[in-house]
Amino acid sequence: MADEPTSIPGSAGRTVEECEDMIRKSLRTPMVKFLRENLEKAGCGIGDKFIKAVHCDGSYSGGFTPGEGIQVCSNQMNIQDEVNQVVIHELIHAFDECRAANLDWTNCAHHACSEIRAGHLSGDCNYKRELLRGFMKIRGHEQECVRRRVMKSMKGNPYCSEAAAKDAMEAVWDVCYNDTQPFDRAP
């Protein structure tokens, strides 16, 4: 997981309180508002306590837990854009959980599909972010980045070996990459 820094090297990130303020700002951004509205339309409205700032062990920046909500790792956050990105990515997972009655996070294909969608639709892999991570490919960077980040995320799934995760990702790639709901097209 150390292949991609999630925060500025040598920085200790933010306090939980500072991160909570950044989450509140994030909730006012157009993309987050759009995702929250679509969760509501899908019958899965989220309350004020759905997105929380926490201090995390490890190098991940946040996560979504069905039935619990979204956690943003304050100690990995430094700037508002990072918080916005985590919130958007995790809201896409929440949307997937809402619209798929049988989504099973222990199923490698289900997990891979939601990671593909979140990576593709959230802007995690836009050119500027990739450049800041030290990945400087001119052509094809977005799909390569999504694949790399899907594999990184799936390392944390105890039900998916690396081989099973890769096979699942490849098996569902076309369908999931092209599924842009709730957007008309990839933002």
Rosetta blueprint (number, residue, H / E / L):
1 M L
2 A L
3 D L
4 E L
5 P L
6 T L
7 S L
8 I L
9 P L
10 G L
11 S L
12 A L
13 G L
14 R L
15 T L
16 V H
17 E H
18 E H
19 C H
20 E H
21 D H
22 M H
23 I H
24 R H
25 K H
26 S H
27 L L
28 R L
29 T L
30 P H
31 M H
32 V H
33 K H
34 F H
35 L H
36 R H
37 E H
38 N H
39 L H
40 E H
41 K H
42 A L
43 G L
44 C L
45 G L
46 I L
47 G L
48 D L
49 K L
50 F L
51 I E
52 K E
53 A E
54 V E
55 H L
56 C L
57 D L
58 G L
59 S L
60 Y L
61 S L
62 G E
63 G E
64 F E
65 T E
66 P L
67 G L
68 E L
69 G E
70 I E
71 Q E
72 V E
73 C E
74 S H
75 N H
76 Q H
77 M L
78 N L
79 I L
80 Q H
81 D H
82 E H
83 V H
84 N H
85 Q H
86 V H
87 V H
88 I H
89 H H
90 E H
91 L H
92 I H
93 H H
94 A H
95 F H
96 D H
97 E H
98 C H
99 R H
100 A L
101 A L
102 N L
103 L L
104 D L
105 W L
106 T L
107 N L
108 C H
109 A H
110 H H
111 H H
112 A H
113 C H
114 S H
115 E H
116 I H
117 R H
118 A H
119 G H
120 H H
121 L H
122 S L
123 G L
124 D L
125 C L
126 N L
127 Y H
128 K H
129 R H
130 E H
131 L H
132 L H
133 R H
134 G L
135 F L
136 M L
137 K L
138 I L
139 R L
140 G L
141 H H
142 E H
143 Q H
144 E H
145 C H
146 V H
147 R H
148 R H
149 R H
150 V H
151 M H
152 K H
153 S H
154 M H
155 K L
156 G L
157 N L
158 P L
159 Y L
160 C L
161 S L
162 E H
163 A H
164 A H
165 A H
166 K H
167 D H
168 A H
169 M H
170 E H
171 A H
172 V H
173 W H
174 D H
175 V H
176 C H
177 Y H
178 N L
179 D L
180 T L
181 Q L
182 P L
183 F L
184 D L
185 R L
186 A L
187 P L
